[in-house]
């Protein structure tokens, strides 16, 4: 794949400076002045590129690698050819993420329409009672409601809707087409294209003539450095708040119901559905396409495998998977047993034929 024009290469940083920034060790100091301008996979790396390896499966590709440097752990340093400079890191994956952010800072935020980076478009609708701090950008066709407050350095994308009374902190990115209603948003929050924050939750009471809608008068609170993926929905609370803790990262197409409380530094992958009033602890990781029942508690540090169905509380630090979710060792043992029985039955059938 050719380099696209969407994210231009960096002017360049010396390998010694990059090593210091990453907290990595430059294996051979004679390469200190080598310039790094971009990141690339091993298979198509060229001069000026930094790539990284996390397993020995990259050994054959490294033989012909033309990268200006390879980032890896000390255990993999021996598979890197002598002609390629090496940065050694205890956590190569995290270090490579840091390097990418340094070389492509604009790629860490949703893409924007306005090249100058600030100002309110004359095609945006901003209520006169709204308060915008300095250096706020409001792109065309965005709408900001009465008494909303937007912090310094925040960007409101084209067509985004910021509801009345919403408060958004500093250095946030609200991408094109997103809507933020009935919400308090901290600093450094990223809300991607088409996300829906603060619409009413799914609450109805059965009555003699059908379903009676229950009012949803709570809020959504997004703490500092939360990231919400494209087309994800976070419903406001019924009477209490829906809360997403500091540093939590939510993928695209996730549904979070009313009154859900999610802790700090969680990772929630695409197509997860979390029903109302579930409580998620700190540092929880939830695999894609998982469903979580309402009114249960998933404690700190839990890991849940993809495509699981969680119907009861999970103690801290556990790893669960399957439908219904249970300890992952039990789940994998059951899967292995079923597969063995299936294979055995197939072989028996073939012999009988």
Secondary structure, DSSP 8 states (H G I E B T S, - for coil): ----SSS---S-EEHHHHHHHHT-EES-GGGTT-EE-EE--GGG--TTEEEE-SSGGGHHHHHT---SEEEE-GGGGGGS-TTS-EEE-SSHHHHHHHHHHHH-GGGGS---S-TT--EE-TTSEE-TT-EE-TT-EE-TT-EE-TT-EE-TT-EE-TT-EE-TT-EE-SS-EE-TT-EE-SEEE-TT-EE-TT-EES-----EEEETTEEEE------EEE-TT-EE-TT-EE---SSS-EEE-TT-EE-SS-EE-TT-EE-TT-EE-TT-EE-TT-EE-TT-EE-TT-EE-TT-EE-TT-EE-TT-EE-S-B-TT-EEETBTTEEHHHHHHHHHHHHHHHHHHHHHHHHH-
